[in-house]
Amino acid sequence: MNISKILEDLQKLVKAGIIKSHETLKDHVFTKMGGQADILAIPTTYEEIQTIVTYANQHGVPLTVLGNGSNVIIRDGGVRGIVLQTSGLTDMGYKEDNFLFAQCGAKIIDVSRYALEKSLTGLEFACGIPGTVGGALYMNAGAYGGEISNVLHSALVLKKDGEMITLQGDLLQWGYRKSVFSSGEYIVLEALFSMKPGVLAEIKSAMDDLTEQRESKQPLEYPSCGSVFKRPPGRYAGQLIQESGLQGTRIGGAEVSKKHAGFIVNADHATATDYIGLIHHVRNTVKEKFGVELETEVEIIGEE
């Protein structure tokens, strides 16, 4: 793979400044760790995304899509090919009949706050989720009893061949922390949320309460990828980890949070190898003690 040639081609196809080479990705993710991308693209229009995706498809260049990196671990060896980060597309707005639209790179927290401004209810649960709209759809993000699947009407997406289409209804294939987007067949460009009229004071009160709960229970003072593990049937991952006596356990600079056992934090310049090693240790310990196989919620990408 000729990175110099790919870089040269892309710089001719899209406007200056959105393509970078050998960019350190730890500066682009919440965990603050990870290696370099051969090429990092941060487009600002759907047409630029379309151009980059079509180029990668036609030339057999590996393509990885990244939101704001709140639920991803990038290995220390980095990512080959093109990393396409959607953080340059953040527009949102109101449409009639209580619909909100938001581009893929908008933070879902900001969309929930925009809904509050419009006195629309349905996204209160998302007021503490740090991911982007695209990432939220990808994993059917949820918290405090709410999920994206409950409020999403449709999504404008890009197929691998560069065609833009709209998906809705059963085509979205919702599940627990997964959706049709988890397959990697589509890139989310824009979401359309179906909201309900509400009372501003009541919506704000609910969001304030959830924010207080989050701040009091989660280790927000450290870089992390949020909840590392999915909730096992009938159990809670954090409780199993806590009861296994793992809180405070460290490998290198990665630590099982003393504040919330479901979080692994970058406590002291952790490497991705530290972090992933601690994930494996937690999984093995919980399996030995309780016979429960914890499944990771976080995405792990890149090379050793």
Phi, psi and omega per residue, in radians:
M1 nan 2.073 -3.088
N2 -1.595 1.682 -3.062
I3 -1.127 -0.674 3.141
S4 -1.069 -0.694 -3.140
K5 -1.216 -0.728 3.106
I6 -1.079 -0.790 3.129
L7 -1.037 -0.792 -3.141
E8 -1.095 -0.754 -3.141
D9 -1.093 -0.832 -3.078
L10 -1.144 -0.646 3.136
Q11 -1.148 -0.374 3.058
K12 -1.467 -0.440 -3.029
L13 -1.549 -0.514 -3.099
V14 -2.214 2.915 -3.037
K15 -1.183 2.733 -3.082
A16 -1.075 2.515 3.000
G17 1.741 -0.293 -3.091
I18 -1.640 -0.119 -3.139
I19 -1.975 2.212 3.099
K20 -2.256 2.638 3.106
S21 -1.989 2.586 3.087
H22 0.896 0.817 -3.138
E23 -1.515 2.290 3.109
T24 -1.261 2.126 -3.008
L25 -1.448 -0.251 3.129
K26 -1.097 -0.363 3.090
D27 -1.394 -0.057 -3.060
H28 -2.071 0.112 -3.119
V29 -2.307 2.765 -3.057
F30 -1.210 -0.492 -3.095
T31 -1.328 -0.268 -3.139
K32 1.027 0.793 3.059
M33 -2.728 2.797 -3.139
G34 2.239 2.765 -3.079
G35 -1.495 -2.782 -3.035
Q36 -1.623 2.705 2.920
A37 -1.669 2.387 3.028
D38 -0.953 -0.861 3.094
I39 -2.421 2.289 3.061
L40 -1.979 2.189 3.102
A41 -2.019 2.263 3.106
I42 -2.160 1.413 -3.096
P43 -1.238 2.815 3.140
T44 -2.137 0.014 3.094
T45 -2.415 2.761 3.082
Y46 -1.107 -0.618 -3.129
E47 -1.119 -0.641 3.090
E48 -1.175 -0.717 3.057
I49 -1.035 -0.815 -3.135
Q50 -1.008 -0.774 -3.135
T51 -1.101 -0.792 -3.113
I52 -1.162 -0.774 -3.134
V53 -1.124 -0.755 3.132
T54 -1.095 -0.739 3.114
Y55 -1.070 -0.850 -3.128
A56 -1.043 -0.710 -3.131
N57 -1.158 -0.773 -3.091
Q58 -1.214 -0.522 -3.060
H59 -1.865 0.112 3.089
G60 1.150 0.566 -3.135
V61 -1.604 2.225 3.089
P62 -0.996 2.403 -3.116
L63 -2.242 2.208 3.098
T64 -2.094 2.249 3.127
V65 -1.712 2.310 -3.103
L66 -2.264 2.341 3.031
G67 -1.486 -2.092 3.045
N68 -1.768 0.211 2.997
G69 1.220 0.541 -3.116
S70 -1.474 -0.236 -3.099
N71 -2.353 0.684 -3.080
V72 -2.466 2.526 2.992
I73 -2.023 2.176 3.102
I74 -1.789 2.118 -3.108
R75 -1.069 2.795 -3.018
D76 -1.155 -0.375 3.118
G77 -1.383 -0.113 3.093
G78 1.423 -2.900 -3.031
V79 -2.210 2.259 -3.140
R80 -1.460 2.700 3.116
G81 1.417 -2.447 -3.077
I82 -1.862 2.253 2.928
V83 -1.792 2.108 -3.141
L84 -1.818 1.939 -3.133
Q85 -1.779 2.290 -2.995
T86 -1.580 0.115 -3.011
S87 -1.143 -0.147 3.108
G88 -1.505 -0.025 -3.133
L89 -2.061 1.736 -2.959
T90 -2.234 0.189 -3.108
D91 -1.169 2.607 3.028
M92 -2.637 2.836 -3.125
G93 -3.029 3.053 -3.112
Y94 -1.754 2.423 2.987
K95 -2.102 2.726 -3.076
E96 -1.061 2.854 -3.116
D97 1.136 0.567 3.005
N98 1.149 0.603 3.024
F99 -1.780 2.483 2.986
L100 -2.064 2.449 3.014
F101 -2.002 2.649 3.101
A102 -2.629 2.407 3.106
Q103 -1.302 2.845 -2.981
C104 -1.037 -0.563 -3.090
G105 -1.562 -0.067 3.083
A106 -1.164 2.489 3.098
K107 -1.333 2.367 -3.097
I108 -1.135 -0.466 3.020
I109 -1.045 -0.784 -3.113
D110 -1.167 -0.585 3.093
V111 -1.168 -0.694 3.118
S112 -1.127 -0.642 3.116
R113 -1.234 -0.619 3.088
Y114 -1.144 -0.699 3.077
A115 -1.067 -0.683 3.085
L116 -1.039 -0.796 3.130
E117 -1.006 -0.574 -3.112
K118 -1.608 0.092 -3.114
S119 0.986 0.751 3.105
L120 -1.955 2.358 -3.079
T121 -1.875 2.670 3.124
G122 2.371 -0.405 -3.110
L123 -1.958 0.253 -3.135
E124 -0.992 -0.665 -3.098
F125 -1.036 -0.419 -3.044
A126 -1.558 0.064 -3.024
C127 -1.187 -0.185 3.112
G128 -2.114 0.114 -3.132
I129 -1.517 2.091 -2.994
P130 -1.442 -0.075 -3.046
G131 -1.337 3.030 3.080
T132 -1.480 2.974 3.070
V133 -1.042 -0.795 3.132
G134 -1.047 -0.774 3.110
G135 -1.155 -0.648 3.133
A136 -1.113 -0.704 3.092
L137 -1.213 -0.706 -3.114
Y138 -0.943 -0.802 -3.044
M139 -1.893 0.201 -3.068
N140 0.819 1.023 -3.061
A141 -1.004 2.542 3.141
G142 -2.697 2.844 3.088
A143 -2.933 2.608 3.023
Y144 0.885 0.712 3.047
G145 1.507 -0.053 3.125
G146 -1.924 2.709 3.087
E147 -2.469 2.696 3.107
I148 -1.003 -0.623 -3.121
S149 -1.039 -0.396 -3.126
N150 -1.320 -0.341 -3.023
V151 -2.169 -0.189 -3.096
L152 -1.404 2.233 3.071
H153 -1.555 -0.844 -3.109
S154 -2.819 2.938 3.130
A155 -2.434 2.327 2.976
L156 -1.474 2.189 -3.041
V157 -2.308 2.870 3.089
L158 -2.020 2.228 3.057
K159 -1.423 2.884 -3.107
K160 -1.077 -0.478 -3.140
D161 -1.462 0.049 3.088
G162 1.645 0.019 3.135
E163 -1.448 2.355 3.070
M164 -1.638 2.279 3.106
I165 -2.435 2.917 3.083
T166 -1.939 2.323 3.102
L167 -2.012 2.450 3.041
Q168 -2.737 3.039 3.091
G169 1.095 -2.426 -3.076
D170 -1.121 -0.360 -3.137
L171 -1.143 -0.302 -3.122
L172 -1.370 -0.327 3.002
Q173 0.865 0.962 -3.103
W174 -1.188 2.526 2.995
G175 -2.661 -3.078 3.124
Y176 -1.240 1.985 -3.130
R177 0.998 0.607 3.053
K178 -2.751 2.859 -3.137
S179 -2.776 -3.088 3.085
V180 -1.074 -0.452 -3.106
F181 -1.260 -0.348 3.125
S182 -1.145 -0.323 -3.126
S183 -1.283 -0.314 -3.105
G184 1.421 0.108 -3.114
E185 -1.400 -0.346 -3.083
Y186 -2.302 2.653 2.972
I187 -1.963 2.172 3.119
V188 -1.223 2.266 3.049
L189 -1.833 -0.712 -3.049
E190 -2.727 2.502 3.117
A191 -1.998 2.540 3.045
L192 -2.076 2.039 -3.075
F193 -1.782 2.354 3.082
S194 -1.685 1.956 -3.050
M195 -1.896 3.063 3.090
K196 -2.235 2.530 3.086
P197 -1.091 2.459 3.131
G198 -2.478 -3.068 3.107
V199 -1.759 2.131 -3.023
L200 -0.926 -0.811 -3.095
A201 -1.081 -0.659 3.137
E202 -1.241 -0.695 3.106
I203 -1.119 -0.791 -3.141
K204 -1.101 -0.709 3.134
S205 -1.074 -0.750 3.131
A206 -1.118 -0.749 -3.139
M207 -1.181 -0.681 3.094
D208 -1.082 -0.715 -3.132
D209 -1.141 -0.778 3.137
L210 -1.163 -0.647 3.109
T211 -1.130 -0.720 3.115
E212 -1.107 -0.738 3.103
Q213 -1.055 -0.785 -3.114
R214 -1.108 -0.819 -3.081
E215 -1.173 -0.549 -3.107
S216 -1.406 -0.404 -3.016
K217 -1.918 -0.345 -3.032
Q218 -1.902 2.571 -3.079
P219 -1.446 1.168 -3.041
L220 -1.255 -0.162 -3.125
E221 -1.366 -0.179 3.139
Y222 -2.051 2.634 2.975
P223 -1.123 2.423 3.099
S224 -2.821 3.106 3.071
C225 -1.902 0.354 -3.124
G226 1.362 -2.672 3.123
S227 -1.129 2.140 -3.050
V228 -1.351 -0.641 -2.986
F229 -2.008 2.597 3.008
K230 -1.234 2.761 3.109
R231 -1.323 2.061 3.096
P232 -1.227 2.648 -3.099
P233 -0.940 2.147 3.076
G234 1.296 0.068 -3.111
R235 -2.334 3.093 3.033
Y236 -2.177 2.243 -3.093
A237 -1.026 -0.798 -3.116
G238 -1.026 -0.705 -3.134
Q239 -1.155 -0.739 3.121
L240 -1.097 -0.706 3.137
I241 -1.177 -0.736 3.118
Q242 -1.086 -0.807 -3.113
E243 -1.228 -0.244 3.038
S244 -1.494 -0.011 3.102
G245 1.249 0.533 -3.017
L246 -1.684 -0.176 -3.117
Q247 -1.081 2.289 -3.088
G248 1.578 -0.147 3.102
T249 -1.131 2.391 -3.102
R250 -2.198 2.557 2.807
I251 -2.258 2.028 -3.051
G252 1.028 -2.233 3.139
G253 -1.649 0.081 3.123
A254 -1.646 2.418 -3.051
E255 -2.438 2.414 2.949
V256 -1.231 2.111 -3.003
S257 -0.997 2.378 3.048
K258 -1.339 -0.311 -3.093
K259 -1.544 -0.692 -3.128
H260 -2.535 1.964 -3.008
A261 -1.138 -0.312 3.138
G262 -1.365 -0.095 -3.124
F263 -1.885 2.448 2.907
I264 -1.968 2.204 -3.027
V265 -1.944 2.697 2.997
N266 -1.525 1.574 -3.001
A267 -1.465 -0.431 -3.065
D268 -2.802 1.360 3.063
H269 0.923 0.818 3.124
A270 -1.144 2.612 2.946
T271 -1.660 2.869 3.065
A272 -1.089 -0.585 3.105
T273 -1.089 -0.723 3.047
D274 -1.014 -0.865 -3.023
Y275 -1.110 -0.829 -3.117
I276 -1.186 -0.650 3.087
G277 -1.075 -0.667 3.119
L278 -1.233 -0.624 3.050
I279 -1.017 -0.824 -3.139
H280 -1.100 -0.694 3.133
H281 -1.110 -0.750 3.119
V282 -1.104 -0.822 3.141
R283 -1.029 -0.801 -3.105
N284 -1.135 -0.709 -3.119
T285 -1.151 -0.804 3.127
V286 -1.118 -0.669 3.127
K287 -1.120 -0.753 -3.135
E288 -1.161 -0.683 -3.041
K289 -1.422 -0.689 -3.014
F290 -2.092 -0.156 -3.111
G291 1.274 0.315 -3.127
V292 -1.821 2.228 3.115
E293 -1.614 1.840 3.127
L294 -1.298 2.346 3.121
E295 -1.854 2.297 -3.091
T296 -1.235 2.419 3.013
E297 -1.585 -0.587 -3.133
V298 -1.215 2.539 3.063
E299 -1.562 2.345 3.091
I300 -2.016 2.091 -3.051
I301 -2.284 2.918 3.062
G302 1.642 -3.011 -3.055
E303 -1.955 2.685 3.113
E304 -1.116 nan nan
